[in-house]
Amino acid sequence: MQRDARGLALSTDSAEAVAAFDATIEGYLKYRFDTSQRLKPAFKADPEFGMAHALKAAFMLLGYKQDFIAPARAAIATAESCMARATPREQAHVAALRHWADGEMDRALAAWEAIFAAHPTDILAFRLHHFCAFWLGRPEAMLTAVEGVHPRWEAGMPGFGSVLACRSFAHEECGNYTVAEAAGRDAIALDPGDLWAAHAVAHVLEMQGRRGEGIAWVASLEKHWDGGNNLMHHLWWHRAMYHMERWEHAQVLALYDTGFRNLGSRVTEAQPDLYIDVQNAASMLFRLGLHGVDVGNRWEELAAKAESRIGDCLSAFTLPHWMMALAATGRWEAAQRMLAAMRDYAGANAGTNAPLVHDYALPICDAVLKHGQGDFAGAVAVMRPALSGMYRLGGSHAQQDVLEQLFLHSAMKAGLQEDVRMLLERVAGRHPVPPERRVGYAEAAKSVRH
């Protein structure tokens, strides 16, 4: 029996396997591109190290891709076969992953919560819970979790900066911007290369309309990102969002091509259809399109990937972004196939995700399609019932914003003033920057005053 960097027991006799496991956890927490490669020495040192197989499965599930489910299940099965002498904590990890692979996310979240309630320094359970709660639109669960474990951590413990970063993001998504910014900046003081902390503070600056500060914040930290993974792309997307709010479209497109959708970067080449990258790219092109900006042929490669992912509904929030690409390129037949595949998925699957696809992703995708075809009243009609619950698709306030702009633009085009007013009241009640000061809302806000 060995112990990890935080003193938790691991069922292996190999110090080399534990060292590789610790290095992999560190890479995961710090969003390093080579994280999965760091795990390989653990298998070499101890092929029956159950938690190494569990971590391999987790990395596959983190990709939210249907093609990854079968190998994830295989890794979980291997982990289960290695659990004979494992601790109850390790066994609970594997059970949580089995629930995740089966689509039973409430059971997975509960399993992780039980782990870090008993073992507050189990950073893996805590971090996987933080991730999955976010993509289920449950910021209150993120906040409860981090406020439960944070007092049990001490400065200097490996992973403490990641707890601060998660505390920052959870508070930001719950609207507690002062606490969020302080926690994020404390994490950056410990490690200027902490991508999740940089990301959390970027969200605070976005929500408070501090655009110049946001641009400077991202630019000042870029030099610390060598070896980072796709979260770098998302930070460049945030920088582009600040430029968008300042009507600096040339800077937005430059960041698109050289930053968050650089097709020649090794990070993009490794996973060219990764959900977060697709969300970044499609949402930005869609916003630009609403303002009449010519984006050239940038939609084409996204649309081709969208066609290849028809039927893959694991990331419910990504589905409207795939539909944006199909609609922008006039791939109407593929768009109809996508809607049909979503209906089939929602009808044939149990678990947490299928109702989200049926109740929210499907009507929003239909609205994207109708908007693309010029049926603006139809887009409003089909999307209106989903508005109040679409937060359950996950994504941040900044990310969900593009869906609200979709509804608002459709209502404006259809001349549906009551729907325009309703959407403006919805965002004004949640976003601290008034609609009059936000690019996607200012024109609508002006229209309802007259």
Sequence and secondary structure as in RCSB ss.txt:
>XXXX:A:sequence
MQRDARGLALSTDSAEAVAAFDATIEGYLKYRFDTSQRLKPAFKADPEFGMAHALKAAFMLLGYKQDFIAPARAA
IATAESCMARATPREQAHVAALRHWADGEMDRALAAWEAIFAAHPTDILAFRLHHFCAFWLGRPEAMLTAVEGVH
PRWEAGMPGFGSVLACRSFAHEECGNYTVAEAAGRDAIALDPGDLWAAHAVAHVLEMQGRRGEGIAWVASLEKHW
DGGNNLMHHLWWHRAMYHMERWEHAQVLALYDTGFRNLGSRVTEAQPDLYIDVQNAASMLFRLGLHGVDVGNRWE
ELAAKAESRIGDCLSAFTLPHWMMALAATGRWEAAQRMLAAMRDYAGANAGTNAPLVHDYALPICDAVLKHGQGD
FAGAVAVMRPALSGMYRLGGSHAQQDVLEQLFLHSAMKAGLQEDVRMLLERVAGRHPVPPERRVGYAEAAKSVRH
>XXXX:A:secstr
 EE TTS EES S HHHHHHHHHHHHHHHTTBTTHHHHTHHHHHH TT HHHHHHHHHHHHTT  GGGHHHHHHH
HHHHHHT TT  HHHHHHHHHHHHHHTT HHHHHHHHHHHHHH TT HHHHHHHHHHHHTTT HHHHHHHHHHHG
GG  TTSTTHHHHHHHHHHHHHHTT HHHHHHHHHHHHHH TT HHHHHHHHHHHHHTT HHHHHHHHHHHGGG 
TTB THHHHHHHHHHHHHHHTT HHHHHHHIIIIIT TTSHHHHH TT HHHHHHHHHHHHHHHHTT   TTHHH
HHHHHHHHTTT  SSGGGHHHHHHHHHHTT HHHHHHHHHHHHHHHHH  SSHHHHIIIIIHHHHHHHHHHHTT 
HHHHHHHHGGGGGGGGGG   HHHHHHHHHHHHHHHHHHT HHHHHHHHHHHHTT SS GGGSTTTHHHHHHTT 
